[in-house]
Amino acid sequence: MVRLAAYDYRELGKLLRAKLEEDGRGWRACAGDIGVSASDLSRICNGQGVSAPKVIAVCDWLRLSFRAFYLPPLRDAGAMFHGKSTETGSTCDAG
């Protein structure tokens, strides 16, 4: 099994929504402070992706590391390549 690198927008969205509700000024005002649009905040709160600079701006506003939501790739040891390379023509021996 292989999982590609990903980002946990759902968890970020939960924390962002809670902070926006706590702030109480409204999403447009907070978005202006953060440097993103209110629709960007809505996307994140709904678990949807936005660009890396917007994620970093939101995380800075939340005083969290943007890396806290990074999901590194996972590789199953059994999923390693075993066979002939289509690029080099050589074989790969994992042992």
Stockholm file with secondary structure:
# STOCKHOLM 1.0

chainA/1-95         MVRLAAYDYRELGKLLRAKLEEDGRGWRACAGDIGVSASDLSRICNGQGVSAPKVIAVCDWLRLSFRAFYLPPLRDAGAMFHGKSTETGSTCDAG
#=GR chainA/1-95 SS CEECCEECHHHHHHHHHHHHHHHCSCHHHHHHHHTSCHHHHHHHHTTCCCCHHHHHHHHHHHTCCGGGGEECCEECGGGSCCSBCTTTCCBCCCC
#=GC SS_cons        CEECCEECHHHHHHHHHHHHHHHCSCHHHHHHHHTSCHHHHHHHHTTCCCCHHHHHHHHHHHTCCGGGGEECCEECGGGSCCSBCTTTCCBCCCC
//
